Amino acid sequence: MLKKFFQSDEIKVALVAGFCIIAMAVLFKKILHIEVDSLISNSPAYFVILYLISGAAKKPEKAGGWILWSSIIVFFSIVAVIINVT
């Protein structure tokens, strides 16, 4: 049952976003010691919402769609860190 749970594309995208949120929080608070706006720190969650609204999760014929969305989430998380560091 757990294996079937992790095969869902929505769960994969949500796990990537959750990892990015936690990594950004640790990076900003523990390593860089800077305060960031909640809009920036929660930005990966907004991409999950866009993923679900766009209907990409409901198209099983696009088997690699979750990889694209996960890449977008990671990219914009890195951009948010770079913008806040400079």
C-alpha positions in Angstrom: 0.0 0.0 0.0 2.8 2.4 0.8 4.5 1.6 -2.5 1.4 2.5 -4.3 1.1 5.7 -2.4 4.6 6.9 -3.5 3.8 6.0 -7.1 1.4 8.9 -7.4 2.7 11.8 -9.3 1.0 14.3 -7.0 2.9 12.8 -4.0 6.2 13.0 -5.8 5.8 16.7 -6.7 4.6 17.4 -3.1 7.6 15.6 -1.6 10.0 17.6 -3.8 8.3 20.8 -2.7 8.4 19.8 0.9 12.1 19.0 0.7 12.7 22.4 -0.9 10.8 24.3 1.8 12.6 22.5 4.6 16.0 23.0 2.9 15.3 26.7 2.3 14.3 27.1 6.0 17.4 25.5 7.3 19.6 27.4 4.9 18.0 30.8 5.7 17.7 30.4 9.4 20.6 28.2 10.5 23.3 28.8 8.0 22.8 32.3 6.6 20.9 33.8 9.6 18.6 36.0 7.5 14.9 36.6 7.7 12.9 36.1 4.5 9.3 36.9 3.5 6.9 34.0 3.9 6.0 34.5 0.2 9.5 33.5 -0.8 9.9 30.7 1.7 6.6 29.1 0.7 7.1 29.5 -3.0 7.5 25.7 -3.7 4.1 25.1 -2.3 2.6 27.6 -4.7 4.1 25.6 -7.6 2.4 22.5 -6.3 -0.9 24.3 -6.3 -0.2 25.4 -9.9 0.6 21.8 -10.8 -2.7 20.6 -9.4 -4.8 23.5 -11.0 -3.2 23.1 -14.4 -4.4 19.6 -14.7 -1.0 18.1 -15.3 -1.6 15.6 -12.5 -4.6 14.2 -14.3 -2.9 13.4 -17.6 -1.4 9.9 -17.2 -0.2 10.0 -20.9 2.4 12.5 -19.8 4.4 10.1 -17.7 7.3 12.5 -17.1 5.2 15.6 -16.2 6.0 15.3 -12.6 9.7 15.4 -13.4 9.3 18.7 -15.3 7.3 20.2 -12.4 9.8 19.0 -9.8 12.6 20.6 -11.8 10.7 23.9 -12.0 10.2 23.8 -8.2 13.9 23.1 -7.6 15.0 25.8 -10.0 12.8 28.5 -8.5 13.9 27.5 -5.0 17.5 28.0 -6.0 16.6 31.3 -7.6 14.9 32.4 -4.4 17.9 31.6 -2.4 20.3 33.4 -4.8 18.0 36.5 -4.8 17.9 36.7 -1.0 21.6 36.1 -0.5 22.7 39.0 -2.7 
